[in-house]
Amino acid sequence: EERRAINFDHPDAFDWKLLIKQVNELRDGKAIEQPTYSYIISNRLKETVHVEPKPVIIIEGIMALINRKLRDMMDLKIYVDTDDDERLIRNIQRDVVERGRTVDMVIDRYLKVLKPMHEQFIEPSKKYADIIIPQGGENLKGIAILRKYIEGIVPEGEEVHIED
């Protein structure tokens, strides 16, 4: 119950030190054990995800551009801009189905926590992006350009697997 009171949507809740350490390890050619998290129990799980180093490392997440040390490790910084209404709809769909919350609970959390955190931290972080992709995942041309860029930097003979 105490952990549920923590604002996990604030940058201070992130384990930046571990993330930076693991990105460095991947860049150095070492495999990592990536922590997994349960939004139901508001805590890390014992299970981890084994991640092998690859020629391209994609750091995905709404706060990926907030931390300066992490940003400095990136060769290309991308901000995927998504409409406020779309973000709310995605939160409702995800939290009701996957996290057992009611629509009222999700809307309340969105208005009191997610939207203010977005306005305070996420939206301003796009100034650090090299590329801003408008229309979220619906921008097929923007995604196609990124795909070509990634395919172009992968060494010859390496397999490229990009999920849509």
GROMACS elastic network, one bead per residue, 0.5 to 0.9 nm:
[ bonds ]
;  ai    aj funct       b0    kb
    1     4     6  0.51606   500
    1     5     6  0.68188   500
    1    41     6  0.88221   500
    1    42     6  0.88116   500
    2     5     6  0.54264   500
    2     6     6  0.71923   500
    3     6     6  0.53705   500
    3     7     6  0.86948   500
    3    41     6  0.84000   500
    3    42     6  0.62059   500
    3    43     6  0.75405   500
    4     7     6  0.77750   500
    4     8     6  0.85403   500
    4    41     6  0.80358   500
    4    42     6  0.60886   500
    5     8     6  0.87837   500
    6     9     6  0.87276   500
    6    10     6  0.89547   500
    6    13     6  0.78699   500
    7    10     6  0.57600   500
    7    12     6  0.86974   500
    7    13     6  0.69731   500
    7   113     6  0.77095   500
    8    11     6  0.76784   500
    8    12     6  0.80299   500
    8    13     6  0.52113   500
    8    14     6  0.75020   500
    8    42     6  0.86651   500
    9    12     6  0.84972   500
    9    13     6  0.70779   500
    9    14     6  0.85887   500
    9    63     6  0.89773   500
    9   113     6  0.73371   500
    9   114     6  0.67492   500
    9   117     6  0.66111   500
    9   118     6  0.86559   500
   10    13     6  0.56969   500
   10    14     6  0.76847   500
   10   113     6  0.88824   500
   10   117     6  0.64965   500
   10   121     6  0.80566   500
   11    14     6  0.56047   500
   11    15     6  0.88771   500
   11    16     6  0.86918   500
   11    63     6  0.71522   500
   11    66     6  0.76779   500
   11    67     6  0.84057   500
   11   117     6  0.89353   500
   11   121     6  0.78822   500
   12    15     6  0.79358   500
   12    16     6  0.85620   500
   13    16     6  0.88001   500
   14    17     6  0.86044   500
   14    19     6  0.86530   500
   15    18     6  0.55594   500
   15    19     6  0.63985   500
   15    20     6  0.87787   500
   16    19     6  0.50327   500
   16    20     6  0.60060   500
   16    21     6  0.83922   500
   16    67     6  0.76412   500
   16    69     6  0.89393   500
   16    70     6  0.80692   500
   17    20     6  0.53248   500
   17    21     6  0.61066   500
   17    22     6  0.86444   500
   18    22     6  0.60538   500
   18    23     6  0.85388   500
   19    22     6  0.51777   500
   19    23     6  0.61257   500
   19    24     6  0.85495   500
   19    34     6  0.87801   500
   19    70     6  0.81835   500
   20    23     6  0.51545   500
   20    24     6  0.61472   500
   20    25     6  0.86133   500
   20    69     6  0.75074   500
   20    70     6  0.60613   500
   20    73     6  0.85182   500
   21    24     6  0.51607   500
   21    25     6  0.62511   500
   21    26     6  0.88016   500
   22    26     6  0.62124   500
   22    27     6  0.85412   500
   22    30     6  0.88344   500
   22    31     6  0.85930   500
   22    32     6  0.63879   500
   22    33     6  0.83918   500
   22    34     6  0.79090   500
   23    26     6  0.51062   500
   23    27     6  0.61512   500
   23    28     6  0.85680   500
   23    32     6  0.87368   500
   23    57     6  0.80004   500
   23    59     6  0.85057   500
   23    70     6  0.84886   500
   23    73     6  0.83369   500
   24    27     6  0.50036   500
   24    28     6  0.61339   500
   24    29     6  0.87530   500
   24    30     6  0.86842   500
   24    73     6  0.82923   500
   25    29     6  0.64218   500
   25    30     6  0.51511   500
   25    31     6  0.69934   500
   25    32     6  0.71081   500
   25    53     6  0.82002   500
   26    29     6  0.50953   500
   26    30     6  0.50827   500
   26    31     6  0.60400   500
   26    32     6  0.69857   500
   26    51     6  0.82936   500
   26    52     6  0.72597   500
   26    54     6  0.74656   500
   26    57     6  0.78024   500
   27    30     6  0.73450   500
   27    53     6  0.69239   500
   27    54     6  0.81466   500
   27    55     6  0.83179   500
   27    56     6  0.89459   500
   27    57     6  0.79120   500
   28    53     6  0.80628   500
   29    52     6  0.80168   500
   29    53     6  0.53171   500
   29    54     6  0.76861   500
   30    51     6  0.89893   500
   30    52     6  0.70242   500
   30    53     6  0.60232   500
   31    50     6  0.71468   500
   31    51     6  0.55931   500
   31    53     6  0.56147   500
   32    49     6  0.81167   500
   32    50     6  0.59376   500
   32    51     6  0.53147   500
   32    52     6  0.66917   500
   32    53     6  0.80821   500
   33    48     6  0.55633   500
   33    49     6  0.54759   500
   33    51     6  0.62423   500
   33    52     6  0.89840   500
   34    47     6  0.88837   500
   34    48     6  0.52978   500
   34    50     6  0.62339   500
   34    51     6  0.67989   500
   35    44     6  0.67996   500
   35    45     6  0.72414   500
   35    46     6  0.78455   500
   35    47     6  0.70691   500
   35    49     6  0.65150   500
   36    43     6  0.87904   500
   36    44     6  0.57204   500
   36    45     6  0.55972   500
   36    46     6  0.76243   500
   36    47     6  0.64157   500
   36    48     6  0.54803   500
   36    49     6  0.69663   500
   37    40     6  0.89186   500
   37    41     6  0.86249   500
   37    42     6  0.73817   500
   37    43     6  0.57972   500
   37    45     6  0.55093   500
   37    46     6  0.88993   500
   37    47     6  0.88727   500
   38    41     6  0.55833   500
   38    42     6  0.56158   500
   38    43     6  0.55892   500
   38    44     6  0.60308   500
   38    45     6  0.64533   500
   39    43     6  0.69770   500
   39    44     6  0.87726   500
   39    98     6  0.89703   500
   39    99     6  0.68507   500
   40    43     6  0.80778   500
   40    98     6  0.87007   500
   40    99     6  0.59338   500
   40   100     6  0.81682   500
   41    44     6  0.83779   500
   44    47     6  0.84163   500
   45    48     6  0.74419   500
   51    54     6  0.89554   500
   53    56     6  0.82968   500
   53    57     6  0.77504   500
   54    57     6  0.64155   500
   54   154     6  0.89959   500
   55   153     6  0.80618   500
   55   154     6  0.60016   500
   55   155     6  0.72848   500
   55   158     6  0.83275   500
   56   150     6  0.74465   500
   56   153     6  0.78571   500
   56   154     6  0.68959   500
   57    74     6  0.89393   500
   59    64     6  0.66540   500
   59    74     6  0.86526   500
   60    63     6  0.83755   500
   60    64     6  0.63926   500
   61    64     6  0.52591   500
   61    65     6  0.85799   500
   62    65     6  0.77340   500
   62    66     6  0.87349   500
   62    79     6  0.84381   500
   62    80     6  0.87113   500
   62   118     6  0.87686   500
   62   122     6  0.65104   500
   63    66     6  0.53990   500
   63    67     6  0.77519   500
   63   121     6  0.78081   500
   63   122     6  0.62265   500
   63   125     6  0.79302   500
   64    67     6  0.69603   500
   64    70     6  0.74769   500
   64    71     6  0.74715   500
   64    77     6  0.87812   500
   64    79     6  0.89209   500
   64   122     6  0.89794   500
   64   125     6  0.86872   500
   65    68     6  0.73777   500
   65    70     6  0.74015   500
   65    71     6  0.57660   500
   65    77     6  0.73842   500
   65    78     6  0.83931   500
   65    79     6  0.80295   500
   65   122     6  0.81038   500
   65   125     6  0.57249   500
   65   126     6  0.72642   500
   65   127     6  0.89890   500
   65   128     6  0.66265   500
   65   129     6  0.73977   500
   66    70     6  0.80765   500
   66    71     6  0.74844   500
   66   121     6  0.71799   500
   66   122     6  0.73658   500
   66   124     6  0.86882   500
   66   125     6  0.56854   500
   66   126     6  0.88267   500
   66   128     6  0.83829   500
   67    70     6  0.53808   500
   67    71     6  0.61458   500
   67    72     6  0.86825   500
   68    72     6  0.60520   500
   68    73     6  0.87614   500
   69    72     6  0.51696   500
   69    73     6  0.66862   500
   70    73     6  0.52969   500
   70    74     6  0.69131   500
   71    74     6  0.53195   500
   71    75     6  0.85347   500
   71    76     6  0.89255   500
   71    77     6  0.73965   500
   71   128     6  0.81130   500
   72    75     6  0.79948   500
   74    77     6  0.63327   500
   76   129     6  0.78544   500
   76   130     6  0.63412   500
   76   131     6  0.79849   500
   77   128     6  0.72291   500
   77   130     6  0.51423   500
   77   131     6  0.65515   500
   77   132     6  0.87051   500
   78   126     6  0.81039   500
   78   128     6  0.85516   500
   78   129     6  0.51486   500
   78   130     6  0.59877   500
   78   132     6  0.58397   500
   78   133     6  0.73687   500
   79   125     6  0.83008   500
   79   126     6  0.57296   500
   79   127     6  0.88364   500
   79   128     6  0.84656   500
   79   129     6  0.57071   500
   79   130     6  0.80093   500
   79   131     6  0.63835   500
   79   133     6  0.62045   500
   79   134     6  0.85104   500
   80   126     6  0.85810   500
   80   131     6  0.85055   500
   80   132     6  0.58917   500
   80   134     6  0.62437   500
   80   135     6  0.76335   500
   80   136     6  0.53761   500
   80   137     6  0.76931   500
   81   123     6  0.85415   500
   81   126     6  0.83924   500
   81   132     6  0.66919   500
   81   133     6  0.58311   500
   81   135     6  0.61083   500
   81   136     6  0.53568   500
   81   137     6  0.89290   500
   82    85     6  0.84682   500
   82    86     6  0.66133   500
   82    87     6  0.66427   500
   82   133     6  0.86671   500
   82   134     6  0.66339   500
   82   135     6  0.55044   500
   82   137     6  0.81512   500
   83    86     6  0.51920   500
   83    87     6  0.63409   500
   83    88     6  0.88178   500
   83   134     6  0.86456   500
   83   135     6  0.69680   500
   83   136     6  0.76493   500
   84    87     6  0.51441   500
   84    88     6  0.63203   500
   84    89     6  0.87178   500
   84   115     6  0.83741   500
   85    88     6  0.51246   500
   85    89     6  0.61767   500
   85    90     6  0.86275   500
   86    89     6  0.51041   500
   86    90     6  0.61405   500
   86    91     6  0.85728   500
   86   136     6  0.88659   500
   87    90     6  0.51801   500
   87    91     6  0.61797   500
   87    92     6  0.86777   500
   88    91     6  0.50896   500
   88    92     6  0.62044   500
   88    93     6  0.86504   500
   88   106     6  0.85388   500
   88   107     6  0.76472   500
   88   110     6  0.70216   500
   88   115     6  0.88976   500
   89    92     6  0.51316   500
   89    93     6  0.61528   500
   89    94     6  0.85480   500
   90    93     6  0.51378   500
   90    94     6  0.59867   500
   90    95     6  0.83265   500
   91    94     6  0.52152   500
   91    95     6  0.57388   500
   91    96     6  0.81439   500
   91   106     6  0.70053   500
   91   107     6  0.85459   500
   91   110     6  0.79757   500
   92    95     6  0.53911   500
   92    96     6  0.58440   500
   92    97     6  0.82570   500
   92   101     6  0.85768   500
   92   102     6  0.83740   500
   92   103     6  0.62166   500
   92   106     6  0.58674   500
   92   107     6  0.73751   500
   93    96     6  0.56724   500
   93    97     6  0.61647   500
   93    98     6  0.82283   500
   93   103     6  0.87337   500
   94    97     6  0.54136   500
   94    98     6  0.55204   500
   94    99     6  0.71260   500
   95    98     6  0.54023   500
   95   100     6  0.63641   500
   95   101     6  0.56785   500
   95   102     6  0.79010   500
   95   103     6  0.82779   500
   95   106     6  0.67873   500
   96    99     6  0.58042   500
   96   100     6  0.50404   500
   96   102     6  0.57234   500
   96   103     6  0.65372   500
   96   105     6  0.89796   500
   96   106     6  0.76382   500
   97   100     6  0.59409   500
   97   101     6  0.76492   500
   98   101     6  0.82478   500
  101   104     6  0.82144   500
  101   105     6  0.61228   500
  101   106     6  0.66236   500
  102   105     6  0.51146   500
  102   106     6  0.63591   500
  102   107     6  0.87356   500
  103   106     6  0.51423   500
  103   107     6  0.61867   500
  103   108     6  0.85438   500
  104   107     6  0.51835   500
  104   108     6  0.60301   500
  104   109     6  0.85326   500
  105   108     6  0.51676   500
  105   109     6  0.61405   500
  105   110     6  0.85161   500
  106   109     6  0.51357   500
  106   110     6  0.60004   500
  106   111     6  0.86392   500
  107   111     6  0.61671   500
  107   112     6  0.85188   500
  108   111     6  0.53189   500
  108   112     6  0.60481   500
  108   113     6  0.81606   500
  109   112     6  0.51832   500
  109   113     6  0.53586   500
  109   114     6  0.64522   500
  109   115     6  0.85473   500
  110   113     6  0.55394   500
  110   115     6  0.56071   500
  110   116     6  0.83074   500
  111   114     6  0.64040   500
  111   115     6  0.55561   500
  111   116     6  0.72220   500
  112   115     6  0.68875   500
  112   116     6  0.67173   500
  112   117     6  0.88796   500
  113   116     6  0.56112   500
  113   117     6  0.60567   500
  113   118     6  0.85221   500
  114   117     6  0.51900   500
  114   118     6  0.59774   500
  114   119     6  0.85821   500
  115   118     6  0.50083   500
  115   119     6  0.61577   500
  115   120     6  0.85605   500
  116   119     6  0.50919   500
  116   120     6  0.60104   500
  116   121     6  0.84349   500
  117   120     6  0.50413   500
  117   121     6  0.57248   500
  117   122     6  0.69365   500
  117   123     6  0.88792   500
  118   121     6  0.54858   500
  118   123     6  0.57901   500
  118   124     6  0.84211   500
  119   122     6  0.62747   500
  119   123     6  0.54627   500
  119   124     6  0.71922   500
  120   123     6  0.69582   500
  120   124     6  0.68745   500
  121   124     6  0.56895   500
  121   125     6  0.62869   500
  122   125     6  0.52281   500
  122   126     6  0.71259   500
  123   126     6  0.58264   500
  123   127     6  0.82970   500
  124   127     6  0.61537   500
  124   128     6  0.84033   500
  125   128     6  0.57521   500
  125   129     6  0.75239   500
  126   129     6  0.52038   500
  126   130     6  0.87003   500
  126   131     6  0.88005   500
  126   132     6  0.72920   500
  127   130     6  0.83031   500
  128   131     6  0.89503   500
  129   132     6  0.63653   500
  133   136     6  0.66001   500
  133   137     6  0.85577   500
  133   139     6  0.71766   500
  133   142     6  0.62054   500
  133   143     6  0.81400   500
  134   137     6  0.85085   500
  134   138     6  0.85308   500
  134   139     6  0.67437   500
  134   142     6  0.82461   500
  135   138     6  0.56279   500
  135   139     6  0.54910   500
  136   139     6  0.61593   500
  137   140     6  0.71813   500
  137   142     6  0.88867   500
  137   143     6  0.76011   500
  137   164     6  0.89140   500
  138   141     6  0.88579   500
  138   142     6  0.89212   500
  138   143     6  0.85660   500
  139   142     6  0.54361   500
  139   143     6  0.63149   500
  139   144     6  0.87027   500
  140   143     6  0.50545   500
  140   144     6  0.60188   500
  140   145     6  0.86303   500
  141   144     6  0.50122   500
  141   145     6  0.62441   500
  141   146     6  0.87136   500
  142   145     6  0.51972   500
  142   146     6  0.63836   500
  142   147     6  0.86849   500
  143   146     6  0.51044   500
  143   147     6  0.61155   500
  143   148     6  0.87051   500
  143   164     6  0.87602   500
  144   147     6  0.50010   500
  144   148     6  0.62788   500
  144   149     6  0.86436   500
  145   148     6  0.52183   500
  145   149     6  0.62473   500
  145   150     6  0.87414   500
  146   150     6  0.61640   500
  146   151     6  0.85175   500
  147   150     6  0.52088   500
  147   151     6  0.60944   500
  147   152     6  0.85198   500
  147   162     6  0.74892   500
  148   151     6  0.50515   500
  148   152     6  0.60348   500
  148   153     6  0.88529   500
  149   152     6  0.50733   500
  149   153     6  0.66055   500
  150   153     6  0.54006   500
  150   154     6  0.64970   500
  150   160     6  0.84275   500
  151   154     6  0.54810   500
  151   155     6  0.86183   500
  151   160     6  0.66072   500
  152   155     6  0.79941   500
  153   156     6  0.88662   500
  154   157     6  0.84369   500
  154   158     6  0.65235   500
  154   159     6  0.81098   500
  154   160     6  0.73369   500
  155   158     6  0.57221   500
  155   159     6  0.87863   500
  156   159     6  0.85324   500
